[in-house]
Amino acid sequence: MAALIVGLIAAITLAVVTFSKSGYIVWDRGKVGAPRLLNETKVRTSDLASLVEAMSRSSAPVRYAAIILSAQDRPSDQDVLNLQLSYENGGVGFDWVLLAPRNIEDQEKFRAFARAKGIEPIARTENGVSYLRVETEDAAQFTASVVTELYDYPPNEPMGLVHEGFEWPQS
């Protein structure tokens, strides 16, 4: 019996390591069910307006685009930034999700940046996850400014993208 359990743990670990190299394993919070694999693709700041448009056109109840990048000042995988565009309350907004260590560390830097743009981030919590929400008329432009101005990320460099609830890239 112990060998069976050890074998199952080894198989699950191997599957997680294998799959996580090409995507992300996610579970829906508050729901019982099997995990799903979301593949990572690429996006550039010039694609953000089209990404927001695709998310806005969808009718899926859950719609988000998680953007993953390493800032020039700290390019380590341990310092990756996670930015998010999501559909809430009838519109797309920007979320500074307070899960990744770099996002937690830089939250005051982000607040100051948003305030300098005349925007006050709103603290929210959903499904046990805290985040700072920015709702503005142009969520794509605000996201691009966070990427290029706050983190000096080159505008034509690809960033990681994990999304759900809409089709991307556009067909």
C-alpha positions in Angstrom: 0.0 0.0 0.0 2.8 2.4 0.9 4.5 1.7 -2.4 1.2 2.6 -4.2 0.9 5.9 -2.4 4.5 6.8 -3.0 4.0 5.8 -6.7 1.0 8.0 -7.0 2.8 11.0 -5.3 5.7 10.5 -7.7 3.3 10.4 -10.8 1.5 13.5 -9.7 4.7 15.3 -9.0 6.1 14.3 -12.5 2.8 15.4 -14.1 2.9 18.8 -12.3 6.5 19.4 -13.3 5.9 18.4 -16.9 2.8 20.4 -17.4 3.9 23.4 -15.5 6.7 24.0 -17.9 4.3 24.7 -20.7 1.5 26.3 -18.7 -0.2 26.8 -15.3 -2.3 24.4 -13.3 -5.3 26.2 -11.9 -8.2 25.2 -9.6 -11.4 27.2 -9.4 -11.7 28.6 -5.9 -14.7 27.6 -3.9 -15.6 24.9 -6.4 -15.0 21.1 -6.2 -13.4 19.8 -9.3 -10.3 18.7 -11.1 -7.5 21.2 -11.9 -7.1 22.6 -15.4 -4.1 23.4 -17.4 -3.9 26.9 -18.9 -1.2 27.3 -21.5 1.0 30.3 -21.6 1.2 32.4 -24.8 2.8 35.7 -25.5 1.5 39.3 -25.8 3.1 42.7 -26.4 2.0 46.1 -25.2 0.8 46.9 -28.7 -1.7 43.9 -28.4 -3.3 45.1 -25.1 -6.1 47.1 -26.8 -7.1 44.1 -28.9 -6.9 41.9 -25.8 -9.2 44.2 -23.8 -11.6 44.2 -26.8 -11.6 40.4 -27.0 -12.3 40.2 -23.3 -15.1 42.7 -23.5 -16.8 40.9 -26.4 -16.9 37.6 -24.5 -19.9 36.5 -22.5 -18.1 34.1 -20.2 -18.7 34.7 -16.6 -15.0 34.6 -15.7 -12.7 36.6 -17.9 -9.1 37.5 -17.2 -5.7 37.9 -18.7 -2.7 37.5 -16.4 0.4 39.1 -17.8 3.8 37.8 -16.6 7.0 39.7 -17.0 10.5 40.1 -15.5 11.4 43.7 -15.0 14.7 45.0 -16.3 16.0 45.9 -12.8 15.5 42.3 -11.4 15.2 39.8 -14.3 15.2 36.7 -12.0 12.3 34.2 -12.2 11.9 34.7 -8.5 11.1 38.4 -9.1 8.5 38.0 -11.8 5.6 40.5 -11.9 2.0 39.4 -12.4 -0.3 42.0 -13.8 -4.0 41.3 -14.6 -6.8 42.6 -16.7 -10.2 41.3 -15.7 -13.8 41.8 -16.4 -15.7 42.9 -13.3 -18.9 44.9 -12.7 -19.6 45.3 -16.5 -16.1 46.5 -17.5 -12.5 45.6 -17.9 -10.1 46.9 -15.3 -6.5 46.5 -14.1 -5.7 44.4 -11.1 -2.5 44.5 -9.0 -2.9 41.0 -7.5 -1.1 40.7 -4.1 0.1 37.1 -4.4 3.5 37.2 -6.1 6.3 38.4 -3.8 7.4 41.2 -6.2 3.8 42.5 -6.4 3.5 42.5 -2.6 6.9 44.2 -2.3 6.0 46.9 -5.0 2.5 47.6 -4.0 3.3 51.1 -2.6 5.4 51.9 -5.7 2.3 50.9 -7.8 -0.1 53.0 -5.6 2.2 56.0 -6.0 2.4 55.5 -9.8 -1.4 55.2 -10.1 -1.9 58.3 -8.0 0.5 60.3 -10.1 -1.8 59.4 -13.0 -4.8 60.7 -11.1 -6.2 57.3 -10.2 -6.8 55.9 -6.7 -6.5 52.1 -6.7 -9.3 50.4 -4.8 -8.4 47.6 -2.4 -10.5 44.5 -2.9 -10.6 40.9 -1.8 -12.2 38.0 -3.8 -12.0 34.3 -3.0 -9.4 35.1 -0.3 -7.1 37.0 -2.7 -6.3 40.7 -2.1 -5.7 43.0 -5.0 -5.7 46.7 -6.0 -8.2 47.5 -8.7 -7.9 50.3 -11.2 -11.0 51.1 -13.3 -10.3 53.6 -16.0 -11.7 54.2 -19.5 -8.6 52.8 -21.1 -7.5 49.7 -19.1 -5.1 48.8 -22.0 -3.3 52.1 -22.0 -3.0 52.1 -18.2 -1.6 48.5 -18.3 0.9 49.6 -21.0 2.0 52.5 -18.9 2.6 50.2 -15.9 4.7 47.9 -18.1 6.7 50.6 -20.0 6.9 53.5 -17.5 6.8 51.9 -14.1 9.0 49.0 -15.0 10.9 50.3 -18.1 9.9 47.2 -20.0 10.6 47.5 -23.8 7.3 48.0 -25.6 8.0 45.4 -28.3 9.3 42.7 -26.0 6.9 39.7 -25.5 5.4 39.1 -22.1 3.8 35.9 -20.8 0.1 35.6 -21.0 -2.3 33.2 -19.4 -6.0 33.9 -20.1 -9.4 32.5 -19.6 -12.9 33.3 -20.8 -12.2 34.7 -24.2 -10.4 33.7 -27.4 -6.8 34.7 -27.9 -5.0 35.3 -30.2 -7.9 36.5 -32.3 -8.7 34.2 -35.2 
